[in-house]
Structures are given as C-alpha cells and as structure tokens.
C-alpha cells in the first residue's frame, strides 16, 4: 500500500449525527461538551457533522469551536445537492456559507460532497459542485475535499476515475454489510485501495444495531472476550482495515464515549482468531431477515405525512430479528405518537429517493401497517 495523507490520524472520529438530547427533544449541549472534553483527553481529534444534520453544526460551535483552539482539531462537514436537501444550484452552494456561519469554524479541514449515488450524481455535475469545492479550497475555506458514497463499486470506480483529485472517500463499512450485495462494503473499500484513497468509515455499528446484535452473535462475542462490548468488535473490525484513516462513531452518550475510548485510545487491530469470530458473526447475521435501516433520518426530512420511518423499522426489526411481536407493537405505538401511521403513507417515494441504503421503504411500511397496527 502506498502512503496516503492522514496515515497518522487517530483512528476514532466523533460522528455528530446522533448527539444526546434532553426529554424535550433539544440537544443536551452540556453533555456534548463533556463528551468533547473526554475525546480530547484521549488524544482524539476528528469531528464529523453535516449541513443536513439538523442542529448538529450549531452544537459543534458551542461544544467544540468556541472552547478549543481551531488548530487543535479536525472538523468535517458536508454539502448535499440531492433534491430533498437543495432546491437548486444556488441553494446547494449556499450550504458552505451557512455551515461556516453555524459552526464559526473559519474553515473546514475535510469537506464532503454528501451521499453520492448514481441517483444524485447528476445534480453535483449540473450544479458545478466539483469545481465549487476546488475553488473553496483555493480560497482557504476547506483544506481537503472528498465525498461520502452509497452505491456500487462500479459507480465508485467511475467517480474516482473522473475525479482523481478527490482526496478521500467516506464509506459505510461494517462486518454485517461487508458482503452485502447492495451496500458492497468490501467491494467499495477495495476500489479505494485501488485508487489509493484514504477511507473514512461511517456506520461501523450500523446505526447502533451491532451494539445490541441478536443473542447468538452477542453470546459469540462474550464467549471470546466477556470484558468487551459488542460495539467494540464492530468498530475494531472497520479500524483494522489498512486503508482506513478514521472510523466515525455516532456517540449519543457519555457511556458510549467511554466505551469507545477504552479500546480505541490505544488501538489494536483484530488478530487472526478475532477475525474468525467476526466471520462466524457474519454467517449468523446473514441468516436473519431484517430491514437494513441505520436510522439516519434522511427519509423523514421531506415526508409529507411526517411518518417516523426509522422508529417504525426499529419496531419491525424487534420481531424480525428477535421474534418479539409484542415489543414490536409497543415500539410501533410509540413511533406513531407524534407522526403519521405506516398506513398513511401516500407513496410519494421521496423517502426512497433520499435513502442511502436503497431500502424499499413503502413496501416495508405496508407490511408494518399490516403486522403492527392495532
């Protein structure tokens, strides 16, 4: 492997999409400040937010930017030119200015074109976003530019061939999706190796589902090492890949932060025996049908019926994965308290356009309505 920039980056990054909230739904800024402090104390420095992470950039300003010297950390954010996030070229390009205002950061160390796939690449091309970010780099508003990606290896290979100056790629990589035919974690990772692009990993714990996996997987990990969390296996799997620069963990509590620091402060890659344990976990998961939702909430931003799709899918998975129908029905009842029911979906398909996992959302909502509504 050739040397790439970021080789010496501490392996754990603070993903700021799922920040802790108070009972009233507002962000718990004081808890985030404590988490940021612990992150720094452990020698970790990479923070990741995005224009579309509602309220996150403002919290970054309060918890990080206003409290630490600018040169002491790396800050990443993203520009989303998808139709659900930007109405036109002007709105898309305006996002950089707004992100700078929200964070007060002055510049971004890493700036990403957000959630590229064959369904939205046309917007980034049509709006001239590739040249826009290069110009922003020349102006000193960003230090490095790349993109996050949700599509096939062939599409990624074409993108990196057409845009060889993209400096890094953010990929969804976790052991559950490693051989998934849609996510293609292994294949897209290998494309980045081919092009010698450093990889930032997102969703290493798959929206939290690998932190509390099915009992058979949990028992497998505990039998191998009873003192480590299930989440640690997932994050170390991703961080052990040679081309990975940093692994983002969307931490939403101090407890999650402390757990991650415990094994990532002085990171040790998986050994051969541990890789064998992961392989067994993959085989177990592959045999279980489930909705592969990561709770990113991109689908809910423009839903005209205000359906809480990720929480409905969490409820569905309680039954699909664990066989707990009553718990699934209770979870569904909670998911629809402040929003539309699954049966109220009007099939406008905006959610499927926004979904980076390419889930057939409307079909699953129909099934949720049939199985969980009482």
N, C-alpha and C positions, 0 to 999 in steps of 0.2 A: 504493500500500500504506500502511495506517495504521501508526503507530509501535506497537511492542509491547515488553513488558519483555524484557530480555535482548538488545536490539539490539547493545549494545556488548560482548557476551560474546566472548572469544577463540574462534575458530571450531573449534579442535580439542579434543576431550574424550578422556580416558583411560578406555576401556572395560576394566573389570577382571574380565571373564569368562574370558579365556584367558591368565592370568598364567603366567610361566615356571615350570617345575618341574624338580626335580633327577631324577637317574636312578631314585631310589627312589620317585618319584611325589609327594613332598612339594613344597610351594611353595618356590621359591628367593627367600626374603624379602630377602636382601641384594641380589640383582639388581633386585628390585622397588624397593627403596629408591633404588638408583642411577637407575632409570628415573624415579621420582617427582622426584628432585633435578633431573634434566635437564629434565623437564617444567616445573618451576618456573622454572628458569634461562631458559627460552624465553618466559616470561611467560604460560604456560598454566595454567588453574586448575580445570577441570571434571573431576570424577572420578565414575564410574558403577559401581555394584555392585548386588547384589540378594540378597534373603533366600535364594533358591534356588541362587545361585552357590556351590556347596559350598566353604567355606573362604575365600572371597574377602573377606567382611566382616572376618574376623579379620586377614587380611593388610593390609587397609586401616588397621586400628588400628595395626599395627606399623610400616608403611611411611609412613603419612601422618599420622594423627591424633596419634600420640604424638611426632611430630617437627616439626610445623608449627603455628603459631598458628591457632586454629579459624576466625577471621575471614578468613584468607588464602586460602581455597579454597572451592569449591562442591562439596558431596557429595550424590549422588543414590543412592537405593536403592528397592526395590520390595516391594510386598505382593502375593502371589499367592494368590488364593482358588480356583484351579482344584482339582478333586477330587484330582488327583495331588499337590498341594502342601499342601492344608489339608483335614483330615477334616471340619471343621465350622466354625461361626461363631467359636467361642472360639479355635480354632487359628489361624484367619485373622487375627483381631485381635491375637493374641499376637505375631504376627510383628514388629510395630513395636517392641514392648518388647524382643524378642530382638535385633533389628537394632541398636537403641540400645546394648544390652549388649555385643554383639560388637564394634561399632566404637568405642564410648566417645566418640562424636561430640557427644553432648548434644542435638543436633537435626540434622535433615536439611534442606538447602537446597531440594532437589527430591525429592518423594516420589511414586511412581507406583503406580497400580493396574496390575498386570503382565499383559501379553499378552492384552488383551481381544479377544474374538471372540464371534460370536453363540452359540458353543457353551458359553461360560462366563459371559457377562454376567449370567445369571440368578443365579449364586452371589453376585456382587458386590451385586446388588439385594437378594436374600433375606437376606444377612448384614448389610445396612445399612452396607456399606463406604464408600459415598459420604459419608454423614453422619459416619462414624467419622473419615475423614481431615479433614473440615472441623472437627470437634471437636479433633483433634490440632493443627490449625493454630492454632486459638484458644488452645490451651494452650502454644503456642510450641515444640511438638515438631517441627513442619515449617514451612517458610517458604512453599513453593509446592507445589501438588498438581496432578497430571495423570495421564496413563495412557499405556502403550505399547499398540500396536494391531496386530493381524494379521487383517484381514478386508477386506471390500469397502468401496468408497466410500460406498455407500448406508447400510451399518451405521454407519460413522463419522459420517456426516451426522446420522443419527438420534441417536447418542450425544451429539454436541456440541449438538444442539438441546435435548435433555433435560437436559443438564448444562452449561449455558453458563458456569458459574463454574470449570470445569476450565481451568487456566491455560496448559497446554502439552500437546503430544502427541508421543510418540516413535514414529517410523515407520521401517519398513525401506525405505530408498531407495538404489538403486544403478543404474548405467546398464543393467545386464543385466535388471533387474526393472522398468524404467521403464514398459514397455507390457505386462508380463506379465499375463495375464487373471486369475490367482489373486492375486498379490501386489498388483497395481494401484498401483505406486508413484506414478505420475503422478496418477492419479485421487484417491488419498487425500491426496496433497500439496495438490491443488487444493481439496479440501474444507477443509483447514486454512487456506488462503488466504482462502476464502470466509468462514470464521468468525473470521479474524484471530487465529489461534492460532500462537504460535511453535513451530517444529518442531525436535525433537532427532532426529538421524539415527542409526539403528543399522544394522549390516551394510552399510556403504558398500562394503566389499571382498568382501561375500557369503561370510563365513566364511573368507576367505583365497583363495578361488578366483580372484578378479580380480587378485590379486597375481601369480599364475602362470597366466595365461589360455592358451588354445590358441595355438599358434605363430603362426598367421595374425594374431591380434589383437596378440600381443607384437611381431611384426615391424612391424605398422602403427604402433604407438606409437614404436618405436625409430627408424623412418624419419622420423617427425615431430620427435622430440627424443631422441637417443641417450643423453642425460645424465640422464634422469628415469626413475624406476621405473614399472612398470605400476600399482602401488598408488596412486601419486600421481594418475594420471588418474582413478581411481575416487573417491578422497576429494575431489579438487578439483571433480569433477562435482557431488557432493552439496552441498559447501560453497558452490558458486556459485549455488544456488537462493536467491532473495531472502528467503523466509520462514524459512530455516533459521537457528536460533540457534547450534547447535553440532553437530559431526559426531563421533560416537564411533568411535574406532579401538581394536579389541581387541588391543592390542600385547602380544606374548609374548616379546620380546627387546629388548635394548638397541639392536641393529641396526635393528629396525623403528621404535623410538622415534626414533633419529637420522634415519632416512629421512623420517619424517613431519614432524619439526621442520624439516628442510631446506627444505620448501616451504610449511609451514603457519605458521611463526613470523611471516612477513610474507606473509600470504595474498594471492594474486592470482587473481581469478575467471577462468574459461575465457573466451578470446576467441572470436570467431565462427569462425575457422579451426579452433581446437581442438574446438569443439562439432561441427564437421563430421567430424572424426576420430572422435569418440565415436560419432556416428551410424553411421559405417562399421563400427565395432567391434560395435555393437548388431546390425547386419544379419548379421555373421559369426556371432555367438553364437546368434542366433535360428534359424540353420540347423543347429545342432548339438544332437542329443538328449542329455539329461543328467538326472541326479537333482538336483533343486534343494535340496540339503541344505546348511545353513550350520554344521553341527557344534555346535549349541547344547547338545546332550546332554539336552534336556528329555525326550526319548523314553526315555532309558536309566534314569532315576531309579527307575522302578517296574517295570522289565522283570523278570518272574519267572524268565526264563531267562538273565538277565544277558548279553544279546546286545549287542555293541558296534556298534550300528546305524550311527552316523556314520562309523566307520572302514571298515565294510563298504561303505558307499555311496561313500566316497572311492576304494576299490579298484574298485568298479564303474565309476566315472567315469574312471578311468585308461584303461579300454578304450572306453567310450562316447565320450569326448572326444578321446583321443589315439590310440586304436587299439592300445593296448599290453596285450594279453591276458596275457602272461607277468608283466608288472609288476603287473597287476591280481590275478592269482592269488597272487603273493608277498604283496601287500598284504592280501589276504583271509586268508592263512595267519597273518600277524602279528595281524590284527584278532581272530581267534578263539582266540589262545593262552591268554588269561585270561578267556574268556567263552564263551557259547553259540554254536553254529554257526547260520547262517541257516536251515538245515533244521530246527532245533529250535524254531522259532517256533511257539507254540501258538495264535496268532490271537486273543489276548485283547483286542487293539485298544487297550490303554491308551496305547501309543506314538502311535497316530494321534489319540487324544483330546488328547495333550499337544503334538503337533507344530504349531508356529506357521506352518509352510509348507504345511500341509494335504497332505502327501505320502502317497500310498497305500503306506505302509511295508511292510505284509505282502505285498503283491503284488511289490514290488521285492525283498524278502527271498527269495521263492520263485524269482525269476529269478537272484538271486545264488547261491542253492544249486545251481541247475541249471548255471550257467555257470562258477562259480569253485571249487566244492568238488571236491577230487580224492581 
